[in-house]
Amino acid sequence: MQTDALDIADTSPQDWKYISEGGSTIVFSYVGPPNTLFDRTALRLRKGPVVAHSDPDKHQEPQLAEPSTLEDRQTSKNAPADPDEPDDPTIVFQRTVIEQLMPIEHLPRLQSVHVARAWLEELAERTEPLRPPQRRAKDTIDRGRRKAVLATDLVGGAGCAVEIKPKWGFLPKPTYLSEETRAIKTRTCRFCMHAHMKSTQGEDVALGYCPLDLYSGDATRVEKALRALWDVWIGTGGKVNNLKVFVEGKIIKPRADLTSLAPLTAQLFPTSANPDPAYPLDALRSAFINTLLPLLLHTPVLHTLSTLQRTLDALDIEGLAALWARMYPTIPLGTGPAAHDPDMAEWARFVSARAARGNQSSDVVPETQEELHYRVAAYLLGASFKDCSIILRMPPRAAADAGVGEKGTVTVIDLDVKGVDRLPKWAALDREIVDAYRGVVPRECVDAHYGGGGGAVPLA
Ligand SMILES: [Zn+2]
């Protein structure tokens, strides 16, 4: 028994409100009676895939297929009902790795919490009707788990919170790129190329948003990025996941009638100063940008993220694939016995090795298996920082009106460990994205931190 974990059975499933979900987890916010252990917390549960039922009439409860992700494999080893199930890998990974790279004041507080099947089943039953149909078809709450993650609830409570998925904040160095891709990949950023490809496939994407603007630290460019995110948010009814807006814990989905935006308007404008009724949307956008801009310009988080991304992915997937091919000429990238996921001890060694390397130039890469494993781990970790979100939390309007000097906060979330089996998919996607961009009039994306001291990570 690990005694430091809380027990979710001290609350009722009814005390938890469905907030949102990603590819592998689903998140609830505590809305029950006052409770010092659970107030202002969010519960994060693992999901598992739903097995397709051959006979839809026989449908009872969704069943789980074999675990497919690294985290699933690691934590399901002890399933179905081991009370000594290890803490969720998110927690161990944050303590071992993430906290060594990102100052702790910019990370959510994570705690382990015990869960039981009956409790999870009741919660799942209440939640299924609230989930998007395309998600319900794919996966469901994994009832086999005995531990889950309790985190700081960053979107609930009074006030307004904005979630931004900033994505890739750097242009690759030309050193390890191939002749065929060098010109393309060093001119247009990965996000803009990917957005182009998705839009040609009919997907809603954040067209016009360039992460390099958001990461630039330049007020005009950060404002441009926020404007693009807002316009896409309004234009797609909040369907694109690069921007989410929460007011008092409730996600705002913008609709044409504008009443959907009333809670946000109430947050952004003091009661005495309603937005210009002739141009309500323009006024609201300006107020939104003016609220977020100072927070984004002053936080070190974006620069830290961009530096981590570019230094951990110093070779680009092309350079990594080339190094792999020289070490294992007959084994495809990310497969075979050499492709094992680092365990936590190896992650800890990676963090020390990275610190020891310091600011050494990464231009000379030794062709050794040890170096390859280091670079694979670095790439996986870099992928976590490319895929994370940041939560900007604004103080409640009343506090701001009263001149109470409460400042906003910026917190990095969703830093999950990625599995090595993703490498071949990433390499294939990279080729697909670049190929889809050939012949397109290229967008010139400007990396404000390009070449700025490869290994220098601004850390506390
Ligand atoms: Zn771009």
Residues whose N, C-alpha, C, O or C-beta is under 5 A from the ligand:
A	BS01	ZN	C189 C192 C210 P211 C445
